[in-house]
Amino acid sequence: MLTKMTGLLTRVLDDEARLAVGPFEYQILISEAVRRVIQMRPGAEITFHVSEYLEGNAGGNRFIPRRIGFLTEAELDFFDLFCTVEKIGVKKALRAMARPVKEIADAIARQDTRWLSTLPGIGATTAEQIVTTLKRKVTPFTVAQPPAPPPDLPDDAVAEVKKASRGRRPPESEPAPEPVGFDGQVIDDVYQALMGLGLNPVEARGKLDSLLQSGKPFKTAQEGLGLIYATRG
């Protein structure tokens, strides 16, 4: 069973990353929390801790292998634990993990069903079930450290990813982003600050993506919020 993959990050899409390993490019399904950390790092060498499963239809006559990736082993362990909750499958668990693992674990430990119900795809009834199932199992994750952002992109990595992507021209509607020196932790801080201001996950993600696409530099969450609301029209 495959447990870890290291390669050059070639693209980051809404719910997946593309990882070049030798002559092959792999699809890695990712959570929103992981996407925010890596989205501006195409060309960097990334290591994913991965889990594999088969996606099939109701008839069971066609199965597609899928890989799910996280930046730390603790995140992957939490994902596996999250999937033990009744009626939470792989896709639902991945979608729900839009916030750092420690935050979700903290909410479960304090039995905060109201906070949990703000996660994508998690309603009040499911939040209650999560607390009932996991409240005695999440203590190790409440002290977990957030994943370190990928290192700054070296020039030779940029050249390598361009070489790896040669001949795979992305659609015009989805141009491959240029590497930008944003800190993944700061990006996550901005997202959480927007959520704290009352935005829902979709609104917060839209504003954050617009800020990153503008190319305007910011080194702190406060600077990022200033840029977002200074340009609000």
SULNORWO-V941621 format. One record per run of one state. SS is the DSSP state (~ for helix, > for strand, _ for the rest). FROM is the first residue (numbers start at 1). LEN is the number of residues. If there is no record, write none. Layout:
# SULNORWO-V941621
SS_FROM_LEN ; SS_FROM_LEN
This chain:
# SULNORWO-V941621
__1_3 ; >_4_9 ; __13_3 ; >_16_6 ; __22_2 ; >_24_6 ; __30_2 ; ~_32_7 ; __39_6 ; >_45_12 ; __57_6 ; >_63_8 ; __71_2 ; ~_73_10 ; __83_7 ; ~_90_7 ; __97_4 ; ~_101_9 ; __110_3 ; ~_113_4 ; __117_7 ; ~_124_11 ; __135_4 ; ~_139_4 ; __143_12 ; ~_155_10 ; __165_7 ; ~_172_3 ; __175_9 ; ~_184_13 ; __197_4 ; ~_201_14 ; __215_6 ; ~_221_10 ; __231_3
